[in-house]
Amino acid sequence: MNLETYHTLRKTPVPGGFLYTKPGARGSDPAYKLLAEVLEPHGQAALDLNPGIGLVTHALRQQGLRVQAIETSRAALRCLEASFGPSVWVTRGLPWATEPDSADLVALVLPAHRGTRYVELALLGAARALRTGGRLWIAGSKDKGFAHYFKQAQAWIGYGLLVRREGAWRVAVLEKEKPTPRLPEVWQSFDWAFMGEPLSFSYLPGVFSGGQVDAGSAMLLRELPHDLGHVLDIGGGYGALSRPLLGRAQSLTLLEDDWVSVLCAQKNLGEAATVLHSDVDEALTADQTFTTIITNPPFHVGGLVVLETAIAFIEAAHARLERGGKFYLVANRFLPYEPLLEARFSTVRTLAVDSHKVLVAYK
């Protein structure tokens, strides 16, 4: 798959119309389809707190509701913007940063792959957004904590009813009876030292490896040379790779699909780096190239093992690397990236192997 294929939006038929989809955009799994099929209209103003490509958003629009869709993924936002235009208020934001008492109906496919705290904050955002008498519709898997999250939602909102079981998937509806809950402090921090230099990181719930620098990133950092030139960090998360390199790079640009992680990276890197909300390299200008490109690529989309985004990272690295530049990649040992790199770059070497492997490719 080349970059053009990755970035191309495709029309996909859905009941009553179509949606735009693309590689790397989540929101097609059974929880979305089941919730879109089951939910019933209530009031006039609806909020979709985890829309993905927009299956549930589309169902709400079909029911005549005025819809706001709050999404964190740039890939998904591109699909939503193309599918709905001005008919839906598509916004980039955090699921807990909602306007209190603003919605008659909230829909939430539980983002269990992002961790318990993130899901609980999304439920809290739903509880805060609902007006008294408003309804929350939730969908998720019994194997990924649905019962726990349903119970937590009842504690914040009020009466709830399980309305559909289909295999492992569940849908429930709750009606807001309780006072609007308070939003707690969500930012956290941790300290880490690299090559004797103490570093402090701030992070939000749901980011990859929040609370500690992951083993793969630490491995990659140990293999990098001191002089790096102009650096691009693709899929840089909260800045675990970029923060230790601030004094070693002429310039540093971090690209990240997830808005939650972008906010963390902006806080951790400040004005010393350029941090862009980007679907792979979409936010860069056509002529931007770099001396060194680094990545710890994701291989999950919405909790499923999918390599198409990681492949797009490799394609973007080849397109954005200067002649004579180096591309460093760290990955789990079982992931078959070597043939992909060898097909695009002149030379590929393995620098280190442990719990992960660090590869370097030369252009």
Stockholm file with secondary structure:
# STOCKHOLM 1.0

chainA/1-363         MNLETYHTLRKTPVPGGFLYTKPGARGSDPAYKLLAEVLEPHGQAALDLNPGIGLVTHALRQQGLRVQAIETSRAALRCLEASFGPSVWVTRGLPWATEPDSADLVALVLPAHRGTRYVELALLGAARALRTGGRLWIAGSKDKGFAHYFKQAQAWIGYGLLVRREGAWRVAVLEKEKPTPRLPEVWQSFDWAFMGEPLSFSYLPGVFSGGQVDAGSAMLLRELPHDLGHVLDIGGGYGALSRPLLGRAQSLTLLEDDWVSVLCAQKNLGEAATVLHSDVDEALTADQTFTTIITNPPFHVGGLVVLETAIAFIEAAHARLERGGKFYLVANRFLPYEPLLEARFSTVRTLAVDSHKVLVAYK
#=GR chainA/1-363 SS CCHHHHHCCEEEEETTEEEEECTTCCCCSHHHHHHHHHCCCCSSEEEESSCTTTHHHHHHHHTTCEEEEEECBHHHHHHHHHHHGGGSEEEECCTTCCCTTCEEEEEEECCGGGCHHHHHHHHHHHHHHEEEEEEEEEEEEGGGTHHHHHHHHHHHTCCEEEEEEETTEEEEEEECCSCCCCCCCCCEEEEEEETTEEEEEEECTTSTTTTSCCHHHHHHHHHSCSCCEEEEEETCTTTTTTGGGTTTEEEEEEEESBHHHHHHHHHHHGGGSEEEECSTTTTSCTTCCEEEEEECCCCEETTEECCHHHHHHHHHHHHHEEEEEEEEEEEETTSCCHHHHHHHSSEEEEEEESSEEEEEEEC
#=GC SS_cons         CCHHHHHCCEEEEETTEEEEECTTCCCCSHHHHHHHHHCCCCSSEEEESSCTTTHHHHHHHHTTCEEEEEECBHHHHHHHHHHHGGGSEEEECCTTCCCTTCEEEEEEECCGGGCHHHHHHHHHHHHHHEEEEEEEEEEEEGGGTHHHHHHHHHHHTCCEEEEEEETTEEEEEEECCSCCCCCCCCCEEEEEEETTEEEEEEECTTSTTTTSCCHHHHHHHHHSCSCCEEEEEETCTTTTTTGGGTTTEEEEEEEESBHHHHHHHHHHHGGGSEEEECSTTTTSCTTCCEEEEEECCCCEETTEECCHHHHHHHHHHHHHEEEEEEEEEEEETTSCCHHHHHHHSSEEEEEEESSEEEEEEEC
//
